[in-house]
Amino acid sequence: MEEFAYEWKIPEERVAVLIGAAGSTKKMLEQQTKCTIAVSKEGDVSITGEDALMLYTTREIVRAIGRGFNPKIALLLLKTDYALEMIDMKDIAGKNKNTMERLKGRVIGTGGKSREEIERLTDTHISVYGKTIGIIGEVEHVSLARDAVAMLLQGSMHKTVYQYLEKKKKEILFG
């Protein structure tokens, strides 16, 4: 049998989340994916397994946890019709810290309301962490959430984005 491997790096402060209390999250992930995961304190992650597709899925789950998602939400990626989408805000904000903070604020909203509303309207999960915005959900819903986030990042009003999402949601529901 051929064995495949991935090397990945996650932020140091997310290592504890990936491992879980007494290694519980890591063990559960290894059981469900039949892959072996090795994690260093510095955030270097090594994933090995015999099923290339499951290995890729495991890497995406580890990537999601590393980018701020709760492990329970990241495990949704085990479902075949679920996907992880990462938006790099450096592409829009450049290296300007103030612009980066402003864009994060637009996506999150006051008290997290904007993020919650997009999640509600698209049935997805959104994580704003560092310089990235992660979206987990069913493939068609993820692309809708990505469009909404892109509209906010480009300066559209929140009300306009919500109206767009409600219109799209009706189109999906009623054809």
Secondary structure by P-SEA (a helix, b strand, c coil): ccccccccccccccccccccccaaaaaaaaaaacbbbbbcccbbbbbbbccaaaaaaaaaaaaaaaacccccccccccccccbbbbbcccccccccaaaaaaaaaaaacccaaaaaaaaaaccccccccccbbbbbccaaaaaaaaaaaaaaaacccaaaaaaaaaaaaaaaacc
